[in-house]
Amino acid sequence: MPRRTRIHLPGLPLHIVQRGHNRDACFFAEDDYLAYREWLGEATKAIGCQLHAYVQMTNHVHLLVTPPEATAVCRLMISLGRRYVQYVNRAYRRTGTLWDGRYKSSLVQADDYLLVCQRYIELNPVRAAIVDDPARYRWSSYRANGLGEADPLLTPHEVYLGLGESRAERLVSYRELFRSELDAEVIGGIRMAMGQGQPLGDARFLDSIEKAMGHRREARPRGRPKKPMAHGTGEGEPRQVSMEL
């Protein structure tokens, strides 16, 4: 079966997941997390990608980035992946692959879905029962986005900046989003979009992608689109449309 061609467009947020081979660990010690963070920061700066949220789990990584051009994400992941794999193989005297094939990605409609996607990413350690509060997990962007800790890796998205006129207001508003759990349907929708390489958004978003790419994809399902997810409640369900190329 041919691989789905990834959909990367300049200026549109992209949710990325990269997993360890066979879901094995890709981080083994604190120095590994730190090394990955350092090279992630260097790569995003050199290539010009904006990183809005991330989490480093034991056997996978989530990133939410906005690229300046369509090819930027591939260059980011190749540069970061090669450097980190070389480091791991050298440090642990191993050979072979570390990552489970290609990274997966899904375009994200910023207005209605970006903050939901950030919550999904930063709540990974809670869903995995590692911590009961995302603030207790060291290797994610929550402490910066929710508590105001300095994190040179991050560039806040304009949707995040719209949570309040001041930094203090934004932090309070962002923490309020985490008072409710993400709906199971929302989680399932995000996972389906990621697994199938589909965009996460409504019909208008799909239309804009088709126009940007210059041709129409497969016919859309009939019926009214689902309501967009409310930032505060996590209600609603993302709409996915097959975007195989």
Sequence and secondary structure as in RCSB ss.txt:
>XXXX:A:sequence
MPRRTRIHLPGLPLHIVQRGHNRDACFFAEDDYLAYREWLGEATKAIGCQLHAYVQMTNHVHLLVTPPEATAVCR
LMISLGRRYVQYVNRAYRRTGTLWDGRYKSSLVQADDYLLVCQRYIELNPVRAAIVDDPARYRWSSYRANGLGEA
DPLLTPHEVYLGLGESRAERLVSYRELFRSELDAEVIGGIRMAMGQGQPLGDARFLDSIEKAMGHRREARPRGRP
KKPMAHGTGEGEPRQVSMEL
>XXXX:A:secstr
         TTS EEEEEEBGGG  S  SHHHHHHHHHHHHHHHHHHT EEEEEEE SSEEEEEEE SSTTHHHH
HHHHHHHHHHHHHHHHTT  S  B SS EEEEB HHHHHHHHHHHHHTHHHHTTS SSGGG SSBSHHHHHH   
 TT    HHHHTT SSHHHHHHHHHHHTTS   HHHHHHHHHHHHHT  BB HHHHHHHHHHHTS  S   SS  
     TTT  S  B      
